[in-house]
């Protein structure tokens, strides 16, 4: 079942909040990584004050269009 409009709006707000508090964001193609590898990455990032989040390219695209600092990231989003 797909996400409701309200859920998507909440996710978009979270993405915008994360970007506004960040100095750096990476766009990574994670296909081919196992759940265990992604979980390990998340655990290793926590002590550094960093996080690993997965979001739809469409939502990221909307978030970065609204912030001039992050607009260059839009060209890295495949299939959005």
MODELLER restraints for C-alpha pairs under 7 A, 6 or more apart:
rsr = mdl.restraints
at = mdl.atoms
rsr.add(forms.Gaussian(group=physical.xy_distance, feature=features.Distance(at['CA:12:A'], at['CA:59:A']), mean=5.98, stdev=0.5))
rsr.add(forms.Gaussian(group=physical.xy_distance, feature=features.Distance(at['CA:12:A'], at['CA:63:A']), mean=6.66, stdev=0.5))
rsr.add(forms.Gaussian(group=physical.xy_distance, feature=features.Distance(at['CA:15:A'], at['CA:63:A']), mean=6.82, stdev=0.5))
rsr.add(forms.Gaussian(group=physical.xy_distance, feature=features.Distance(at['CA:16:A'], at['CA:63:A']), mean=5.71, stdev=0.5))
rsr.add(forms.Gaussian(group=physical.xy_distance, feature=features.Distance(at['CA:27:A'], at['CA:76:A']), mean=6.94, stdev=0.5))
rsr.add(forms.Gaussian(group=physical.xy_distance, feature=features.Distance(at['CA:42:A'], at['CA:51:A']), mean=6.25, stdev=0.5))
rsr.add(forms.Gaussian(group=physical.xy_distance, feature=features.Distance(at['CA:42:A'], at['CA:52:A']), mean=5.57, stdev=0.5))
rsr.add(forms.Gaussian(group=physical.xy_distance, feature=features.Distance(at['CA:45:A'], at['CA:51:A']), mean=5.70, stdev=0.5))
rsr.add(forms.Gaussian(group=physical.xy_distance, feature=features.Distance(at['CA:57:A'], at['CA:77:A']), mean=5.86, stdev=0.5))
rsr.add(forms.Gaussian(group=physical.xy_distance, feature=features.Distance(at['CA:57:A'], at['CA:80:A']), mean=5.09, stdev=0.5))
rsr.add(forms.Gaussian(group=physical.xy_distance, feature=features.Distance(at['CA:58:A'], at['CA:80:A']), mean=4.98, stdev=0.5))
rsr.add(forms.Gaussian(group=physical.xy_distance, feature=features.Distance(at['CA:61:A'], at['CA:74:A']), mean=5.63, stdev=0.5))
rsr.add(forms.Gaussian(group=physical.xy_distance, feature=features.Distance(at['CA:64:A'], at['CA:70:A']), mean=5.03, stdev=0.5))
rsr.add(forms.Gaussian(group=physical.xy_distance, feature=features.Distance(at['CA:64:A'], at['CA:71:A']), mean=4.97, stdev=0.5))
rsr.add(forms.Gaussian(group=physical.xy_distance, feature=features.Distance(at['CA:64:A'], at['CA:74:A']), mean=6.56, stdev=0.5))
rsr.add(forms.Gaussian(group=physical.xy_distance, feature=features.Distance(at['CA:65:A'], at['CA:71:A']), mean=5.38, stdev=0.5))
